[in-house]
Structures are given as C-alpha cells and as structure tokens.
Amino acid sequence: MKIEVLGCHGGQLPGRNNTALLLNNDTLIDAGTIALTLGIEKQRKIRNAFISHAHLDHTGALPFFAVNIVSNKTEGVKIYGAKSAVDAVKTHLMNNVIWPDFTKIKNFGGNPVFEYKPLPVNKWIKAGEYKIKLIPVNHTVPTTGMLIGHKNRYLLYSGDTKETSGIWKEAGKLGSKLKAVFVETAFPDSLAFLGEASGHLVPSTLKKQLDKLGPKQKPKIFVYHVKPEYVAQVKKELSRIRGRKIRVLDEGGVYTV
C-alpha cells in the first residue's frame, strides 16, 4: 500500500498541515488538508474518504475539496466513518449554512458530489477495494481508529486518542499481516497533563500502546499529529523508545507498507 502525506501535524503553521493521508492515490484517511497540497488532477482520482472523527483538523478540507471536484469529476466521493462523525459533518459543517450540502449538488456526471456512508463499529466492512474495521478510541469526542486491509496487507490508523486498548487488541489478531501502524502523538512528556485533558498521546504513553502489539509483530511505526511547535522535542523523546523503530511522518512524504 502506498501512503502519501498531505498533512501530518496537529495544527497549522507554514509548511505544516493538518492531518490527511492519501492511500493508493484514491482514498483519503482523514481530511484535514487536501487542496493545499494536492493538485486538481490528483483530487479527481479520489473515490473514498475514511473519517476518524468530526474535529476540523480532520474534516476541514472537505468543503474546499467538494468545490474543486464538482465540475472536474463524474463519479461521487464516498465519505465513510462512524455515524457520529458522518452526522456531525452533515449537521454542522456542510449544512447549507456554513457550507452547501454537497450530497444535494450533482457533478458533471449527474452524481452527488459526496455520498455519506455511515459504518458500524467493531465490524469488518468492505469499502471499495478495501476492508475496514472502525474501532472506538479514547478522545474528547466520539472517535474511531481504523484497521484497513488491501490485498491481505493491513495498516492501523489510530485516529486521535489517548491511552486505549480495543484497537491494539484487534491489531494483535492480524499477526504478521499488520504491516504498518500510523499513530498519533501530540505533545512532549512535559505536557502529559495536556495530552490527558485533550485526549492525545505523548511519547511515554505511546510506548505503552506499542507494547500492546504482539511480540512477533514488527510493523513499521509512523507517528503523526505532533503539534508543530513541539516537533523537535517529540522526536528527541521518541528516539529514546527501545524495541521499536519509530519514524515521524514528513509533510509530502511517500511511504510503502
């Protein structure tokens, strides 16, 4: 599976964008940044978006994405997520007040620009070419991490979360098929109190999460959602974690898992 980083930070500063990953050129994993880093031709190829939760740093690029593709795409884009996330986007973001409802606007192919596809949690579902399982995690609003499978290879995407258990238990069941873990870490350990209050990990709590993987599981570990002002300190603290090679995602990076 190919992952292109459209944004990998927990905030915006010049050169540092909100979280969004592009899977195999056709599927978004969260949508904090799209148009700022992806040209129209690449945006036209997107068929699906998997949304972890409703916070703007994970959904805020959807309105501008819709505008860009309404006259440049004939196929609709399916927006997948737990019912809580999909309903929040529909009710509070693209609600004909803050932004037009693009499920009611048709593209040049005569299809709705967006189609909302709420999914159950804790159940494997087929979504296009992918298998996906949404698993509730531990954030300040209802949030799901995801296990995503394609051609018998799987990745874990944590969503925004502090310490949690269910998603790691499910990841353990995948054994060696789990090829990559994309996991958030927002603050350095000195701000652990803020991580706890805001529902985010710090390096010391990240280590506890990674220790829940099976002893024979050796997926690639990628960290995202670091607050821009703390990148250097978080990288330093992550380098002290033994037993796992951990890489912090780079803006614009392309990774194969």
C-alpha positions in Angstrom: 0.0 0.0 0.0 1.2 3.5 -0.9 0.7 6.3 1.6 1.2 9.9 0.5 1.2 12.5 3.3 -1.0 15.5 2.6 -0.6 16.7 6.1 0.7 15.1 9.3 0.6 17.7 12.1 -1.8 18.5 14.9 -2.1 22.1 13.8 -1.2 24.5 11.0 1.9 26.6 10.5 3.7 27.4 7.3 4.9 24.1 5.8 3.0 22.1 8.5 -0.5 21.0 7.7 -3.4 19.3 9.4 -3.7 15.5 9.2 -4.7 13.7 5.9 -3.1 10.7 4.3 -3.8 9.5 0.7 -3.9 5.8 0.3 -3.1 4.3 -3.1 -4.0 7.6 -4.8 -7.7 7.0 -4.4 -8.6 7.1 -0.7 -8.3 9.7 2.0 -7.6 8.8 5.6 -8.9 11.9 7.3 -9.3 15.2 5.5 -7.6 18.0 7.4 -5.6 19.0 4.3 -6.4 18.3 0.7 -6.3 21.2 -1.7 -3.3 22.9 -0.2 -1.0 20.1 -1.2 -2.8 18.1 -3.9 -3.5 19.3 -7.5 -6.8 19.1 -9.3 -5.8 16.0 -11.3 -4.9 14.0 -8.2 -8.0 15.3 -6.4 -10.1 13.9 -9.3 -8.8 10.4 -8.6 -10.1 10.3 -5.0 -13.0 7.9 -4.6 -13.3 7.4 -0.9 -12.6 9.3 2.4 -12.3 7.5 5.7 -13.0 9.9 8.6 -12.0 9.2 12.2 -14.0 11.9 13.8 -15.6 15.3 13.2 -12.9 17.8 14.5 -12.0 20.4 11.9 -8.3 19.3 11.8 -9.6 16.0 10.3 -12.5 17.2 8.2 -11.9 20.9 7.5 -10.6 20.3 3.9 -13.8 18.5 2.7 -15.7 21.7 1.8 -13.0 23.0 -0.4 -12.4 19.6 -1.9 -16.0 19.5 -2.9 -15.8 22.8 -4.7 -12.7 21.6 -6.6 -14.2 18.4 -7.9 -17.8 19.4 -8.6 -17.0 20.4 -12.2 -14.0 18.1 -12.6 -15.2 14.7 -11.7 -18.1 12.5 -12.8 -18.0 9.9 -10.0 -19.2 10.8 -6.5 -16.9 10.5 -3.5 -18.0 8.3 -0.7 -17.4 9.6 2.9 -17.1 6.7 5.3 -17.0 6.9 9.1 -18.8 6.1 12.2 -22.4 7.5 12.3 -21.3 10.1 14.9 -18.6 11.5 12.6 -20.7 11.4 9.4 -23.7 13.0 11.2 -21.5 15.8 12.6 -20.1 16.7 9.2 -23.6 16.7 7.7 -25.2 18.7 10.5 -22.5 21.1 11.5 -20.2 21.6 8.5 -21.9 21.1 5.1 -25.3 22.0 6.3 -26.4 24.7 3.8 -25.4 27.3 6.4 -21.7 27.0 7.0 -21.2 25.4 3.5 -23.5 23.9 0.8 -24.7 20.4 1.2 -22.8 18.6 -1.5 -24.9 15.5 -1.2 -27.6 17.5 -2.9 -25.4 19.0 -5.6 -24.6 16.9 -8.6 -21.3 16.8 -10.5 -20.9 16.7 -14.3 -21.6 13.0 -14.3 -25.0 13.6 -12.7 -24.0 12.0 -9.4 -24.0 13.7 -6.0 -20.5 15.1 -5.2 -20.5 13.4 -1.8 -22.3 10.3 -0.6 -22.3 9.7 3.2 -21.7 6.1 4.2 -22.0 5.6 8.0 -20.4 2.4 9.1 -20.9 0.2 12.2 -18.1 -0.1 14.7 -16.2 -3.3 15.6 -17.2 -5.0 12.3 -15.2 -5.6 9.1 -16.9 -3.8 6.2 -16.0 -3.8 2.5 -15.5 -0.2 1.3 -14.5 -0.1 -2.3 -11.3 -2.1 -2.8 -10.6 -2.1 1.0 -11.7 -3.9 4.1 -12.1 -1.5 7.0 -12.9 -2.0 10.7 -13.7 1.0 12.8 -12.8 0.7 16.5 -13.7 3.3 19.1 -10.7 5.0 20.8 -10.3 7.5 23.6 -10.7 11.1 22.6 -12.8 14.1 23.6 -15.5 13.4 21.1 -16.6 10.1 19.6 -13.6 8.9 17.5 -12.7 5.7 15.8 -9.3 4.3 14.9 -9.2 2.1 11.8 -7.8 -1.2 10.6 -7.6 -1.0 6.8 -6.8 -4.0 4.6 -5.9 -4.3 1.0 -4.7 -7.5 -0.7 -4.1 -9.2 2.6 -1.9 -6.4 4.0 -3.2 -4.3 6.8 -2.4 -1.0 8.5 -3.6 0.6 11.7 -4.6 4.2 11.9 -5.1 5.3 15.5 -7.2 8.5 15.0 -6.9 11.0 17.8 -6.6 9.2 21.1 -5.0 9.0 24.5 -4.4 5.5 26.0 -6.8 3.0 24.8 -7.0 -0.8 24.4 -9.5 -2.1 21.9 -7.7 -1.2 18.7 -4.4 -2.7 19.9 -6.2 -6.0 20.8 -7.7 -6.2 17.3 -4.4 -5.3 15.7 -2.8 -8.2 17.6 -5.2 -10.6 15.8 -3.7 -9.7 12.5 -0.3 -11.1 13.3 2.3 -10.6 10.6 -0.4 -9.2 8.2 -0.2 -5.9 10.1 2.4 -4.0 8.0 2.2 -0.5 9.4 1.0 1.5 12.4 0.1 5.2 12.0 -0.3 6.5 15.5 -0.8 10.0 16.9 1.5 11.7 19.4 0.7 15.3 20.0 2.8 16.7 22.9 6.2 16.0 24.6 6.1 14.3 28.0 6.4 17.6 29.8 2.8 18.3 28.6 1.4 14.9 29.5 -1.3 16.7 31.6 -2.4 18.5 28.4 -2.4 15.3 26.4 -4.6 13.6 29.1 -7.1 16.6 29.1 -7.3 16.8 25.3 -7.3 13.1 24.5 -3.8 12.7 23.0 -0.7 10.6 23.4 2.8 11.7 24.5 5.9 9.6 23.9 5.7 7.8 27.2 2.1 6.8 26.7 2.8 5.9 23.1 5.3 3.4 24.3 2.7 1.8 26.5 0.4 1.5 23.4 3.1 -0.1 21.2 3.9 -2.6 24.0 0.4 -4.0 23.4 1.3 -5.3 20.0 2.2 -8.9 19.7 5.9 -9.7 20.5 6.3 -11.1 17.0 4.6 -8.2 15.2 7.1 -5.9 13.6 5.1 -3.4 11.6 6.6 -0.1 10.5 5.7 2.6 13.1 4.8 6.1 11.9 3.9 9.0 14.2 1.7 11.8 13.1 -0.3 14.7 14.7 2.6 16.2 16.5 1.8 19.9 17.4 4.0 21.9 15.1 5.8 23.8 17.9 6.9 20.6 19.6 8.2 18.5 16.7 11.9 18.7 17.7 11.2 17.8 21.3 8.8 14.9 20.5 11.3 13.5 18.0 14.0 13.5 20.7 11.8 11.7 23.2 10.6 9.2 20.6 14.3 8.3 19.8 14.7 7.0 23.4 12.0 4.4 23.0 13.7 1.0 22.6 12.5 -2.1 20.8 10.6 -0.3 18.0 11.9 1.8 15.1 9.7 4.9 15.1 9.5 7.4 12.3 7.8 10.8 12.4 5.9 11.4 9.2 7.2 14.1 6.9 5.0 16.6 5.0 4.8 15.4 1.4 6.4 12.1 2.3 5.5 8.9 0.3 5.7 5.6 2.1 5.1 2.0 1.0 3.8 -0.5 3.5 
